[in-house]
Amino acid sequence: MTLTPTLLLRAYAAGVFPMAEGRDNPVIHWIDPQRRAIFPIEGFHTSHSLARHIRRTKPRVTVDRDFARVVRGCANRPETWINDEIFAAYTTLCDQGHAHSLEVWQGETLIGGIYGVALGAAFFGESMFSAHVNGSKMALVYLMHRLKAGGFTLFDVQFLTDHLASLGAVEVSRATYRKRLAAALATQAQFAPLGYPPEPEVAFVLS
């Protein structure tokens, strides 16, 4: 079954998402976890140490500037579910305005990023990467601020890991997730909220 933008959006609306068995494996499975990891958008808190790091680093943060490079960064690990078909499908979703990336730069160096799919008031985080200390954590802070400003109500991160739990992610049952998903899909949100700066300053995000 070929991954098309229409198929992907229908899958997310139904509560499932695709994963390949490996970088070089063409087999793709549709995943519907019994327990789903989400970030409570309203309750997200940036730790004092991370806030200090962001203020020291003063990163430049962009969105949709280099989607392909962010996905490649996420796939650059010994084991990945991102094969060529998934890479191509999500790149097309980005071209159509349904998938987004957030890039964290230090000078001209990409030090972290995150990408996912926006549908209604739901954002489905696919993956994030870090090429420098706290690169992915800084990406998450900036993304959460943007999602809150844009009126998103659900931030799905699929599976709960120790790393995500340390940042505030929690697990909910499939039934609870489906209810929250239905409510989010019935609501409109904006990934680029009116008046939101294209490259937000540190003080704006941490205020």
C-alpha positions in Angstrom: 0.0 0.0 0.0 1.5 3.3 -1.1 1.6 6.1 1.4 -0.2 9.0 0.0 -1.0 12.4 1.7 -4.7 11.5 1.8 -4.0 8.1 3.3 -1.8 9.5 6.0 -4.3 12.2 7.0 -7.1 9.7 7.2 -4.9 7.4 9.3 -4.0 10.2 11.8 -7.7 11.1 12.0 -8.5 7.5 12.8 -5.8 7.4 15.5 -3.1 5.3 13.8 0.3 6.1 12.3 2.8 4.3 10.1 6.2 2.9 11.0 8.7 0.9 8.8 10.5 -2.0 10.3 13.8 -0.4 9.4 15.7 2.1 7.2 16.1 -0.4 4.4 12.9 -2.4 5.0 10.0 -1.6 2.7 7.4 -3.1 5.0 5.2 -0.5 6.8 2.9 -1.2 9.7 0.0 0.8 11.0 0.3 1.3 14.7 -2.5 1.8 17.2 -1.0 1.6 20.7 -3.1 0.5 23.7 -1.4 3.3 25.7 -0.6 6.6 24.0 1.9 9.2 25.1 0.9 12.9 25.0 2.2 16.2 26.2 -0.3 18.3 28.2 0.0 21.6 26.3 -1.4 23.8 29.0 0.6 22.1 31.8 4.0 22.1 30.1 6.7 23.6 32.2 10.3 24.5 31.2 12.8 23.6 33.9 14.9 26.4 35.3 18.1 24.7 34.1 16.8 24.3 30.5 15.5 27.9 30.5 19.0 29.1 31.6 20.6 27.0 28.8 18.2 28.6 26.2 19.0 32.1 27.5 22.8 31.3 27.2 22.5 29.7 23.8 20.1 32.2 22.3 19.2 29.9 19.5 17.7 31.0 16.2 14.5 29.0 15.7 12.7 28.6 12.4 9.8 26.6 11.1 9.5 24.7 7.8 12.9 26.1 6.8 14.5 22.7 6.2 12.0 19.9 6.7 14.0 17.3 4.8 17.1 18.0 6.9 15.2 17.6 10.1 13.7 14.3 9.1 17.2 13.1 8.0 18.5 14.2 11.4 15.8 12.1 13.1 16.6 9.1 11.0 20.3 9.4 11.6 20.5 6.7 14.3 21.4 3.0 14.4 17.8 2.0 14.2 15.0 4.0 12.6 11.4 3.5 11.3 11.9 6.2 8.7 12.5 4.5 5.3 12.5 6.1 1.9 8.8 5.8 1.4 8.0 7.5 4.7 10.6 10.2 4.0 9.0 11.0 0.7 5.4 10.9 2.0 6.0 13.3 4.8 8.0 15.6 2.6 5.0 15.8 0.4 2.8 16.4 3.4 5.0 19.3 4.3 4.8 20.7 0.7 1.0 20.6 1.1 1.1 22.4 4.5 0.0 19.5 6.7 3.4 18.5 8.1 5.8 20.9 9.8 9.4 21.1 11.1 10.9 23.3 13.7 14.6 23.9 13.4 17.0 25.1 16.1 20.2 26.8 14.8 23.4 28.0 16.4 24.8 30.3 13.8 24.5 28.3 10.6 24.6 25.0 12.3 21.4 22.9 12.8 21.7 21.7 16.4 18.2 20.2 16.9 14.8 19.8 15.4 11.4 18.2 15.6 8.7 17.4 13.0 5.1 16.2 12.9 1.7 16.5 11.4 -1.0 19.1 12.2 -4.7 18.2 11.8 -7.4 20.3 13.3 -6.2 21.2 16.8 -4.0 18.1 17.1 -0.3 18.0 16.5 1.2 14.5 15.9 4.9 14.6 16.8 6.8 12.1 14.8 10.4 12.5 15.9 13.0 14.9 17.2 16.8 14.9 17.1 19.7 16.6 18.8 23.1 17.3 17.3 24.2 19.5 20.3 23.5 19.6 24.0 19.7 20.1 24.6 19.0 20.6 20.9 15.9 18.5 20.9 14.8 19.9 24.3 15.0 23.5 23.0 13.0 22.5 19.9 10.3 21.1 22.2 10.1 24.2 24.3 9.7 26.4 21.2 7.2 24.0 19.6 5.1 23.8 22.8 4.9 27.6 23.0 3.8 27.8 19.3 1.2 25.1 19.8 -0.3 26.8 22.8 -0.3 30.2 21.0 -2.0 28.5 18.0 -4.8 27.0 20.0 -3.8 23.3 19.8 -5.4 21.0 22.4 -3.6 17.7 21.7 0.1 16.9 21.3 0.5 13.3 20.5 4.0 11.8 20.8 3.0 8.1 20.3 5.1 6.1 22.8 6.2 7.1 26.3 10.0 6.9 26.8 12.0 7.8 29.9 13.3 10.8 28.0 9.8 12.1 27.1 8.5 11.4 30.6 11.3 13.5 32.1 10.1 16.4 29.9 6.5 16.0 31.1 4.8 13.5 28.7 2.2 11.2 30.2 0.4 8.1 29.1 -3.3 7.8 28.4 -5.5 4.9 27.5 -6.6 4.3 23.9 -10.1 5.2 24.8 -9.1 8.4 26.4 -6.8 9.3 23.5 -9.6 8.7 21.0 -11.9 11.1 22.9 -9.3 13.8 23.0 -8.5 13.2 19.3 -12.1 13.6 18.3 -12.4 16.8 20.2 -9.2 18.2 18.7 -10.2 17.3 15.2 -13.5 19.2 15.7 -11.5 22.3 16.5 -9.4 24.6 14.4 -5.8 25.7 15.3 -3.1 27.5 13.6 0.5 26.3 13.4 1.4 29.9 12.3 -0.8 32.0 14.6 -1.6 35.5 13.5 1.1 37.9 14.8 3.4 35.1 15.9 7.0 36.0 14.9 8.6 33.8 12.3 11.8 33.6 14.4 10.7 34.2 18.0 13.2 35.7 20.4 14.1 33.9 23.6 12.3 36.4 25.8 9.1 36.0 23.8 9.1 32.2 24.3 10.2 32.2 28.0 8.2 35.2 29.2 
